[in-house]
């Protein structure tokens, strides 16, 4: 009896999860095209093919939807088992290549990162924390390369990490504007060739 009840519950839960996924995907599209502030929940509901009341049932606040969109974006990162272990440069280049298949998510990231610099933006803390984490992670990777004798003389790991973040974000922005003229992965590979022996 309990098993039958549990099995019966899967349908509504699965439908609810599917609706949430559709809302998050629609919000990512709307926010990427219009920005967070200009993208309305009504537009999101329309893009998801549902009513405002259905959307509000799943996401009571626009801020909650934004955080769900950012969490979904973070799931798209490559995992360590998807690249050669211990090869930081390969991971970065592989992630840049993977990003080419999701231009909407790259646009979303770029738009929201820029918008988050405004006062009281709900994603300000997310991006500030993300940049701190990236800087620390990349610094640790460059320090490991230095300890292994693979970092070129005179290259400071923290500066190399900051430069990598700036280069990657800048090249992605150029790629969004000029996709036929810019190869983000190639630019990142060239950067690593400059700093790694």
N, C-alpha and C positions, 0 to 999 in steps of 0.2 A: 504494500500500500504506500509506504513512504517512498519507495523507488519510483512508483508510478507518478506520485505527486511531484517529485523532483524532476522527472523527465518532462512532465507537463509544463513545468515552469520555464523550461528552456526557450520555448517559442517567444513569449513576451519579452524575456530578457534579451534574446538575440535580436528581436525587432528594435528594442530600445537602444541597444548598442549600435545597431546599424544606423539608426536615426542620428545618434550622437556623432558617429563617424561622418555622416553626410553633412551635418551642420558644421563640423570642424573643417571639412574639405571646402565647403562653400565659403566659410569665413576666411580661410586662407586665401582663396581666390579674390574675394571682395577687398580684404585688407591689402593684398599685394597690389591690386589695381588702383585703389582709392586712398590707402592709408587707413590707420585705425580710426582716427577722429572723423574722417569724412565718410568712411564706410559704415552704413547704417545697419541695424539689426533687421530692418525690413528688407534691405537688399540681400542680406544673408539668407533670410527665410525664403525669399523668392528664388535665389540661386539653388537652395536646397530642395525647392519644390514642396514647401510645407507652410503652414500658417504661422503667424507670429506667436499664437498661444502654444503651439507645439514646440517651437524653438524655446520660448520662455520656460516651458516645463522642464527642458533639459539644461538650459543655461539661464539662470535667473538674472545674471548681470553680464553686461558686455565685457567687463574685466575678466570674469570667469572664462568666457569664450576665448578671449585673447590668450590667457594662460594655457588653455587646452590646445590652441593652435601652436603655440611655442613648444609645448611638450611633445606634440606630434612631430614637429620639425626636428626636435632633438633625437627622436627615434630613428631618423633617417641616417644617422652617423654610421660609418663603418665600424665594425667591431674588430678587436685585435686579431681574431682568427681569420680575418679577410685579407690580411697582408702578411708579408714576411716578418716574423717576429724579430724585434730589435731594430727594425729598419724604419726609423721615424720618417725619413724623406719619402719612402715608398708609400707610407700611410697617407701623408699629406697629398701627394700627387694622385693617389688612387681616389681619395675623397673628392678632390677637385674634379676628376673625371666623372665620378658618380654624380656630382652636382649638376653636370651638364644635362642629365636626364630629367632633372626636376627644376626647370627654370622658374616655375611659379613659386617654389619654396625659396629659391635664391632671391627672387624679387621681393618676396614677403620679408625675408630676413633683412635685406638692404633698406627697404622702406621703414620697417619698424625700428631698426637700429638707429636710423637718422631721426625718426620721430621721437625716440626715447630720450633724446637730449633735451627735449622741452620740459619745462617745469610740470611736475605732477603727472607725467605720463605713467600709466599703469605698468608699462614694461621697463621703466627706467632701472629698477632694481635688478630685474632679470638680466638685462644687457650689461650692467655694471658688474654684477657677479660673474657673468659669463666671460667678460674680458679679463677679469682677475684670474679666473680658473685657467683660461687659455694661456695667459702669460706665465703662470706658475708651471703648468704642464709643459709648455714649450721650453721654458727655461730649464726645467729638469732634463728634458730630452737633449738639449744642447750641452748641458753640463755632463751628461753621460757620454756624449760624443767627445767632449773635451778630455774626460778622464780616460777614454779609450785611445787618445792621441789622434782623433779623426777631425777635430775642429782646427781650422787654419790658425796660425799664429796671429795674435792680436785681436781675434774675434771674441767679444764678450758675450757669454750665453744669454744674459738678460736682454742686451741690445739686439741680438740676433732674433730672440723671441718676439720682441716688440716689432721689429722690422718685418718678420714673417706675418704677423697679424695684419699690419698695415698693408703690406703688399697683397695678401690674399683678398682682403676686403676691397681694396682699391681695384684690383684686376677683375674681381667679380662684377663690380659696378660697371666697369668699362665693357665687360662681356655682355651685360644686360643691354647696354646701349648699342654696341657694335659686335654682335655675336659672330659675324663672318670675319672679323679682323683680329679678334683676340682669342688667345689660347691660354687660359688661366693655368692649366696643369704644366704647360711648357714653361711659362714664366716662373712658376714655383720651382720646377726642376732646375732651371738656370740659376735661381737664387741659391739653392742648395749646393750647386757646383761651385759657386763663389765662396761659400763659407765652410764646406766640408772637403777634407782631403780624401 
